[in-house]
Amino acid sequence: MASSERSALLTYRLCGGSAEEERGRERGRAAAAPRKLPTFLGVVVPTLLSMFSVVLFLRLGFVVGHAGLYQALAMFAVAYFIIGMTVLSVCAIATNGALDAGGAYYMISRALGPEFGGSIGIMFFLANVCGSALYVLGLVEAVVDSFGIPPGQEAGTGVHVLPQSYWFELLYGTVLLALCLLVCLVGASIYAKATFLIFLIVAAVLGTILVSFFATRPLKVPIRLPDSNGTETDNGSFTGFSLSTLRDNLGGKYDVDYTTGQMMSFSSVFAVMFNGCTGIMAGSNMSGDLKRPSYSIPRGTISAVLFTYLVYNLLAFLMCATCNRTLLQKDYGFLRDISIFPPLVTVGIYAATLSAAMSNLIGASRILYALARDDLFGQALALAKKTSASGNPVMAVILSWLVVQLVLFSGKLNTIASVVTIFFLLVYATVNLACLALEWASAPNFRPTFRYFTWHTCLLGIAGCCVMMFLISPVSASASLGFLLLLLLALHYLSPSSTWGYISQALIFHQVRKYLLMLDVRKDHVKFWRPQMLLMVQNPRGSARLIDFVNDLKKSGLYVLGHVELQDLDMLPSDPLQAQQDSWLSLVDKLNVKAFVSLTLAPSVRHGVRQLLFTSGLGGMRPNTLVLGFYDDEAPQDGLARHPAFTSAREEVPLGFPPLRAAATPKLLSAREYVGIVADTLKMLRNVLLARQLESLDKAWELRRAASPPPTIHVWPVNLLRPDSARYADTCSLFLLQMACVLNMARAWRRARLRLFLCVEAGTMPHAQEEKLRQLLKDLRIQAQIQLVPWDAITRLHWQTCQGPSGGPAEEEEEEEGVVNFPTNTTQVSDEYVRAANKLVLEQSPAPAVRFLYLPRPPADTSLYPLYLHQLELLTRGLGPTVLVHGVSAVTSTQL
């Protein structure tokens, strides 16, 4: 017992998977090196390297040149507001449990569930793939700028020997990407160890650039641009610090991008600039290697983000104060031209862009591997599971490389910048959504050590991401959201169930609890009454069609499957019902019924049913109608084995239900106890339905057959066992009419037609009775055909055998209508009369799909219970699917 109680705690992770997954991870951690990275090396350095790359060295002048200083600062403010809100969410999730490989995918999937996690994982994979291609194209641009043959020249001179054209640049990109692939396949660990060296190079280049703005004298920079007529030569100016230059660069002046030939705008420039802000999750991906993840991730990520924000703003100001607009707009590599040591800038650009390209390629492959390992897409990603002997996911790396190679065909950095930005904005919006959902769910186990966030910050982050997505490109944003929705639906219906936990369940619980408290039973009104069913099931193997039938009867009301296990908890080591719960829930799923399951232990079935009637439901959602199968001597048939949901060759669901009772085996329930359950239910002012031979109802055949006329539902609202008190407008008759109408309103039964039988005697003005009943149906808005049935011969049998005055007992019951009364005429009804009534019902043709009959109250004398049950058996013998109904609550209304 103690070990079982501890196991849940030992395998627990808020963002984790199953116990088996946890044990696998523990073995991997034991074999790996111990956690040793401090905050600076483990979080700050990876984050800075991810954010300082192409935009810093090759596109910051482009941003400032087109947007001007004011709009550039506004872009930085908007971008860093979005990533600032996202960083708060990342820190909150990252400090709320152990993280594993997969980065944002792992956080989102374990927080929101497999549907959101898998779909966002694919989007994050595409974002990393396009990001890797973007950095490769930036590196190609830098290489061509340094070693390419100038436009207009046929032959190169000196180091300018590389031809420039679309296909040559695609070739250069392919070669550089192959180098990245080689490193990722062979030397990924070498790249990881060289991260700090690359950071030192980038920091040295950045320092050189800052010094150059002060140390370099004013100079003219010749610019050669491709033109339709050959080449166009222009001159850019580095003026040094000049108030005039600063004033000229304050406002925006959008022009044509010389690499793509497209006119720039605020949104297109923002799309390029935002790619310098997409590395904020690099630190959280290193959580497995950090000494103190909950300490390092928030401090390291926030420090890196604040540092990059200051650097971008400082460089933007220095550029606007020292470089004219022509230099900023027409020469993306001008930082090398104005540097005090140009080769170092060139090395820095190469190191930063190549590092970022490899980082994104490695990140994309790890996300793809995590998706494949989680089996969310089945065999579609099975190939990506293959790893090398050292654990490197080589096939995921190769597949990621192939996709990046396809993206390289876009040709230019600025062409795919908007796509990359939209993908990352979508991922960041979902990270904020994950944190918002966890916060709103108010789960006690959501206790991040980082507390500097609220649901307001999450909501602001989501809003900022969505607004900027549609400002950048409404078409691309809509297409991305549509693709995300398709992935979401596909995973919802096709992916296997997981043990990660679904945030939707926590949110639903939170909202249901709130609305249940608002559901006040004191405000119930008959106009809004609906059936709330408790169906007692002894063994589902013999009740599959009954379960489906009652599902049609519930009319969007509560539906509970109840089961009583005859055991004593005092004599057991643990609760046996826990082991059965999963089988019952699987049954509900496979039968596709909207039902809850309520199981109980009791010394007898009668006590168990009482318990369920008292305790089932919650607040204003409690069963008001009990449904029982009929008590007879027929041997139960295994309808579950023949049910279409369990005869599919594609899937077999093992259910832990015992075999059905053999015909010679004694029942667990006596006839007296069965009738006692009916009497108890009526005492508790609950309605009762007794269903006989519902397992013989083939609903699919009855309702889909092409025969004419359509199937019918026969309704007998008169108490056939009390011909001396036959009434059509008492509470029970109206409830019976309501239940038949509810069944007819169900989608599967809309083709059926209601047929109402009016039993008349000679000399009682049958047409007047028919008109009165027709008016009642009109007032109740029930469409039904009325059929007159003479039953003089039947009632004559009753009067011949009736003992005592005919009016006494009937009049007493009418006076006590609505009060707990007990008819005493059970002994006054002969078997001959009941058989005649049964024959009368059976002779009405054509045969219906189902019949609804009036169920009389059990007798007050408990010794007459067996006789009462015998009369019900005679009345319904051979009728096929039949429902005996007794209602005690008003359920119909003629008012608005």
Salt bridges, closest charged atoms under 4 A:
GLU20 OE1 - ARG23 NH2 2.69
GLU22 OE1 - ARG13 NE 3.91
GLU22 OE2 - ARG25 NH2 2.42
GLU26 OE2 - ARG13 NH2 3.69
GLU26 OE2 - ARG29 NH1 2.85
ASP100 OD2 - ARG25 NH1 3.23
GLU115 OE2 - HIS492 ND1 3.18
GLU141 OE2 - ARG59 NH1 2.65
ASP145 OD2 - ARG336 NH2 2.44
GLU169 OE1 - LYS412 NZ 3.08
ASP255 OD2 - LYS330 NZ 3.91
ASP374 OD2 - ARG110 NH1 2.98
ASP375 OD1 - LYS385 NZ 2.47
ASP520 OD1 - ARG522 NE 2.99
ASP548 OD2 - LYS699 NZ 2.84
ASP552 OD2 - LYS699 NZ 2.81
GLU565 OE1 - HIS563 NE2 2.94
ASP632 OD2 - ARG692 NE 3.46
ASP633 OD1 - LYS667 NZ 3.79
ASP638 OD2 - ARG541 NH1 3.79
GLU651 OE1 - LYS590 NZ 3.71
ASP680 OD2 - ARG606 NE 2.61
ASP680 OD2 - ARG610 NE 2.94
GLU702 OE1 - ARG705 NH2 3.46
ASP724 OD1 - ARG722 NE 3.22
GLU770 OE1 - HIS767 ND1 3.82
GLU770 OE2 - ARG774 NH2 2.57
GLU813 OE1 - ARG722 NH1 2.76
ASP831 OD2 - HIS870 NE2 3.16
GLU843 OE2 - LYS839 NZ 3.98
GLU873 OE2 - ARG692 NH2 3.08
GLU873 OE1 - ARG877 NH2 2.58
